[in-house]
Every structure is written in structure tokens, then in C-alpha cells.
């Protein structure tokens, strides 16, 4: 096979992958973007991994990955200064969250017993039992003393991507958070509610 033929095949494969993402309503806008980390600076991509929520139960232990996504976050820098952490973008100080961003919860792994899956092997989508399916999320912004500055509650929608020749199937839950007028340096508390408004898990952290 010539180099030219190989290049054409690579381009075709990329186009097929993009077409499949569009067909399923999801695009990896920053799929090749990796956050840049140093001791004094962190540069974000469009998607920010906030943390993980453990859904540990005796029947079905699992982990939910929590992600905030918005074009606003792309290129946002978290910089350590003498006065603490600050956020900057294009040389300008950024104080508050965007008017709107997506919140995504994805079951990362289902653990059977004490055995963890091989991280080098592709994993099938994690199907949570009905009683553990996320139905609603509550996000609180806190000050350094733990006082609640703002709270947003939103229903979650389930998204199921089928198995394709290009990638493993995927299941995640998402919602849109709007109207946040809080500082990026605020602490976060995120609670995930299930059937009957039962608390499934909670995360405390920062961007």
C-alpha cells in the first residue's frame, strides 16, 4: 500500500468516526486536548473533570465520573498566586462561572467483589440497576467556611450510545446548569439523587 493510499484510509476513518458521533448527538470537541499541569498552573480543556462519586453498595459498587463542559472552560487557566488560586484566560482575570454549562455523570466502572477491571482492556458500558440510576443532581457553591452561597437542582437525562465498529458503547447522564452567578474559586458540593429522591452519593471539591 502506498503512503497516499494509507493517508486516504486514515482520513476516511476519521470522517466515519465524526459522522458516528454526530449521529449519536455527541461530539468530542476537545478529544485530543489534554489539561496542562504544573506546580503553579493548570490549563483546562473544554471538559473539566470535577471528580468521582462512589456509589458503593453491597450489590453493585460503581463510580460516577463528574464532568463540567462548556467552550468557556477551554483555555481557562488556574494559576497559583500569593493570594491563592486565581482563574485567567487570554491574559484576563476570570471571576465567575459561565451563564450556562453542561453537567455530565458517567458510570465509569462496575466492580464485582474485590476485583477491579484491567485498565488496559476496553470496558463495556456500565448498566446501573434501576435503584441506582441518577435521576436528579443538586449543586451547591460554598464559601471557605462551608456556608451555602447558591444552589441549583436539575433533572438528569439518560443518553445511551450503541455499540459500533469504531468504539465501545457508552451510557451517561446529563443536564444543563444555568443562571450561576458564583465565583470559580468557590467550593463545590454535588449530590446525586436516585429513585424516590434517595441520595446515591456526594462529592465535595473545587474546579
C-alpha distance (Angstrom), angle and dihedral (degrees) to the residues before:
residue distance angle dihedral
X1 . . .
X2 3.81 . .
X3 3.81 123.3 .
X4 3.80 89.3 -112.8
X5 3.81 92.5 54.2
X6 3.79 90.6 48.1
X7 3.81 91.1 51.8
X8 3.81 91.0 50.9
X9 3.80 90.9 52.4
X10 3.79 91.3 50.4
X11 3.83 91.3 51.1
X12 3.82 91.5 48.0
X13 3.80 91.3 50.1
X14 3.81 91.0 50.9
X15 3.81 91.3 49.3
X16 3.80 91.1 50.3
X17 3.79 91.0 50.1
X18 3.80 92.4 50.5
X19 3.80 91.2 46.3
X20 3.79 90.8 52.7
X21 3.81 91.3 50.5
X22 3.80 91.5 50.4
X23 3.80 91.2 47.7
X24 3.80 89.6 55.7
X25 3.79 93.7 45.7
X26 3.80 96.1 -113.6
X27 3.78 129.8 103.1
X28 3.78 127.6 -174.4
X29 3.81 95.8 -134.8
X30 3.78 92.3 173.7
X31 3.81 99.7 22.4
X32 3.81 91.1 135.3
X33 3.80 94.2 41.9
X34 3.79 116.2 105.9
X35 3.81 122.2 -168.3
X36 3.80 111.1 -110.4
X37 3.78 112.7 -133.4
X38 3.79 132.3 -170.3
X39 3.80 134.3 153.1
X40 3.81 91.9 -90.8
X41 3.80 104.6 25.6
X42 3.80 141.5 44.4
X43 3.82 119.7 -173.2
X44 3.81 114.2 -161.2
X45 3.79 132.4 -146.5
X46 3.79 124.5 -141.2
X47 3.81 89.7 -82.5
X48 3.81 119.0 55.1
X49 3.79 119.7 -161.7
X50 3.79 104.1 -140.6
X51 3.81 96.6 -177.4
X52 3.79 145.2 -83.1
X53 3.80 132.0 -72.0
X54 3.79 118.1 -150.2
X55 3.81 115.1 -136.8
X56 3.79 92.5 -172.7
X57 3.80 114.0 171.6
X58 3.77 131.1 150.4
X59 3.79 92.2 -111.0
X60 3.79 101.7 44.6
X61 3.81 122.2 3.4
X62 3.79 112.4 -165.7
X63 3.81 143.4 155.4
X64 3.80 129.4 -127.0
X65 3.79 116.8 -150.9
X66 3.81 112.3 -145.6
X67 3.81 119.2 -148.7
X68 3.81 134.0 175.9
X69 3.81 113.8 -154.9
X70 3.81 131.8 -168.5
X71 3.80 137.1 126.6
X72 3.80 84.1 -118.6
X73 3.82 90.2 72.9
X74 3.82 95.3 54.0
X75 3.79 108.2 108.3
X76 3.81 93.1 3.4
X77 3.81 110.3 147.6
X78 3.79 127.1 -149.2
X79 3.80 105.1 -155.4
X80 3.80 129.5 -172.0
X81 3.82 112.7 -133.2
X82 3.80 135.7 168.7
X83 3.80 88.1 -92.7
X84 3.80 93.9 50.1
X85 3.80 132.1 -96.8
X86 3.80 119.8 -12.8
X87 3.81 132.9 -179.3
X88 3.79 122.5 -130.4
X89 3.79 137.8 173.8
X90 3.79 128.2 -174.4
X91 3.80 88.9 -8.6
X92 3.81 93.3 -54.7
X93 3.79 127.0 114.1
X94 3.83 111.7 -113.7
X95 3.79 115.3 -158.1
X96 3.80 109.4 170.9
X97 3.80 143.4 41.4
X98 3.81 119.8 -95.4
X99 3.84 117.5 -93.9
X100 3.80 89.3 -107.7
X101 3.80 137.7 15.6
X102 3.79 138.9 160.3
X103 3.78 122.6 -109.2
X104 3.80 114.2 -154.2
X105 3.80 128.5 -169.6
X106 3.79 117.2 -168.8
X107 3.82 126.2 -177.7
X108 3.80 100.3 -127.9
X109 3.77 102.8 -173.9
X110 3.77 142.0 -4.8
X111 3.80 111.6 -142.0
X112 3.76 119.8 -151.0
X113 3.80 111.7 -157.7
X114 3.80 111.4 -45.0
X115 3.81 95.2 -33.6
X116 3.78 119.2 111.8
X117 3.81 119.3 -158.1
X118 3.78 121.1 -107.7
X119 3.85 104.9 -94.2
X120 3.83 89.8 -149.3
X121 3.80 93.4 58.1
X122 3.84 121.7 80.0
X123 3.79 111.6 -106.5
X124 3.79 125.7 -142.7
X125 3.79 119.2 -126.4
X126 3.79 114.1 -75.6
X127 3.80 111.8 -119.1
X128 3.78 108.4 -157.9
X129 3.81 119.6 -149.9
X130 3.82 112.9 -104.7
X131 3.79 92.5 -106.1
X132 3.81 90.3 56.0
X133 3.79 99.2 45.0
X134 3.84 111.8 118.9
X135 3.80 110.9 -116.0
X136 3.80 104.0 167.0
X137 3.78 139.0 11.6
X138 3.80 130.0 -151.0
X139 3.81 118.4 -160.7
X140 3.79 121.3 -168.1
X141 3.79 128.1 -172.9
X142 3.81 113.7 -147.7
X143 3.77 136.5 -170.3
X144 3.82 122.7 -130.0
X145 3.82 91.1 -85.2
X146 3.81 92.7 53.6
X147 3.80 95.4 -106.0
X148 3.82 112.7 149.6
X149 3.81 110.9 -113.4
X150 3.81 98.2 176.1
X151 3.78 140.7 -9.9
X152 3.80 133.2 -154.5
X153 3.80 125.4 -173.0
X154 3.80 122.6 -169.7
X155 3.80 139.6 169.8
X156 3.82 116.3 -115.5
X157 3.79 127.0 -130.3
X158 3.80 122.1 -148.9
X159 3.81 118.5 -130.9
X160 3.81 120.3 -165.6
X161 3.80 121.4 -169.0
X162 3.82 114.5 -165.5
X163 3.78 126.1 -129.3
X164 3.80 111.2 -85.2
X165 3.78 135.8 179.1
X166 3.79 89.3 -107.2
X167 3.79 102.4 52.2
X168 3.78 148.0 -3.4
X169 3.82 119.9 -82.0
X170 3.78 116.7 -93.6
X171 3.79 137.4 -157.0
X172 3.77 125.2 -169.4
X173 3.80 141.7 153.5
X174 3.79 124.7 -131.0
X175 3.76 145.6 175.0
X176 3.80 138.6 172.5
X177 3.79 119.3 -110.6
X178 3.81 114.2 -154.6
X179 3.78 139.7 175.2
X180 3.81 98.0 32.5
X181 3.81 112.0 159.0
X182 3.79 99.3 175.4
X183 3.78 135.2 116.0
X184 3.78 122.1 -92.7
X185 3.81 89.5 -130.5
X186 3.82 92.3 60.2
X187 3.79 119.5 114.3
X188 3.80 116.5 -108.1
X189 3.78 130.9 -138.1
X190 3.80 115.7 -173.3
X191 3.81 122.3 -174.1
X192 3.81 123.4 -171.5
X193 3.79 118.0 -152.5
X194 3.80 127.2 -161.0
X195 3.78 137.8 -173.8
X196 3.79 112.9 -20.3
X197 3.81 89.9 12.9
X198 3.81 90.0 -73.7
X199 3.81 115.1 164.4
X200 3.81 108.9 -113.3
X201 3.78 98.6 177.9
X202 3.79 146.5 -33.8
X203 3.79 136.4 -136.8
X204 3.80 128.6 -161.7
X205 3.80 119.0 -169.9
X206 3.80 148.9 97.9
X207 3.78 139.2 -101.8
